[in-house]
Amino acid sequence: MVVYGVALLAFCYLVGIFLGDVLGVLLGVKANVGGVGFAMLLLIILSNMGIDKGWLDKKSQEGISFWSAMYIPIVVAMSSIQDVVAALSGGTIAILGGILGVILGFVLIPVLSKL
């Protein structure tokens, strides 16, 4: 049932946006830095963990699968509202933050795939 995935999606989105705002403040950028990416990563981790540990019944798994498939267009829509121009005009810290985020993402792929 589709409704069962909405709570997990909303939780992941709120936590991701919060983490992105915190990272933006730490980097000195007046923008959300990677919040949508954090939300996607958290959704993947929590849904896989819930399935593996048996926390989710069949209906919940179907709802989360639906929202996982729908999440990519939602992410594109959400990321389009972020102010990239303001982040880039923030200076080299914003650019280095983006590069560091990509590098950490690639480094963490083998670690996360083992989870």
Summary of the structure (lengths in Angstrom):
residues: 115
radius of gyration: 15.5
end to end distance: 26.3
largest distance: 48.0
contacts: 321
relative contact order: 0.16
helix: 81%
strand: 0%
